[in-house]
Each structure stands twice: as structure tokens, then as C-alpha cells.
């Protein structure tokens, strides 16, 4: 009985301190808050990144960035601006460079339209080059709490990483992905 009272008292004290400390830190009451964490996410592009055994696994990623171009209008004694054109900024994805049967970025994405070995470049196959990408944010139990879709994503720049005999670091592949638009999935 005494042990149960001590446990209840200590739990009650913890609750009071938790609420007090949260308010001191300017967080308010945190009873229903779920903080999104930078390490709980999945990024995938079908057959290339993170969705199958032969796909490359992401190491670092980003959520989309949106900016608006503005148009200025002159009035008698002032200038006002309106947002007129949204622009999605490229995102940077860093992938672990693992040994696969074939490098999926090269074999499944680049080579169908650009093959330097035979000297062809076919920009007309837009449908195969641009792919849909998905970013999913997870909570601590693995449930989806946020989901983004990147339409018509393609690599604007690919960096296959530097080599260094004095380092035993893991090789990465860095991609700068350009996309037409991104949207938040409800």
C-alpha cells in the first residue's frame, strides 16, 4: 500500500514538473502534441530509391520548399506586390551507394534516355525520365503523420561522391531533384 502511494505521488510530481517545465520553455500544454522528428521518414521513387531490394536507401533528404515570384504594381505614391507564380525549389537527397546488381539510378533512370557509351541522347521520352517521388514522415510507432508527393521528379544533378584513400567513410550518391510540383497528401 505504501509502495503504491509513493509511486502515485512520484507520478503526480512528475506530471506537475512536466507541465511546469514545458510552460517555462514556452511550449504550453503538450498533452496532444506529436513532434515530428528529422530521422523518422521514408523517401521512395519506384525502382530507384527505397522501395525494393535493388533500390538505393536514402541517408539524407528534405521536405519541399516553395517560393512565390511577385509582381509589383505602381500606385500614385506607393508600390504594392502580389504573389503571381509559385516556384518549387529542388530538393537534395543523399543515398547510400550500396552494391546492387545494377546501379538503379544509372540503369533505370539515366541510361534509357542518355547513354554515353553509344552516344545517344533522347530527350523526347519525358514520361520515362520524370518520375513520381513520395516522402512519408512517421511517428514513433511507424504510423504516417505527413505525406508528400513530388510530381514529375528528375535528377537535375547527380554526384557519385569523391574517393579518398585515407578515409574509410561510406560512399554516397547525392541527387538534386527538380520536380514540377509537390503536394501534401491528406
Order of alpha helices (4+ residues) and beta strands (2+ residues): alpha-beta-beta-beta-beta-beta-beta-beta-alpha-beta-beta-beta-beta
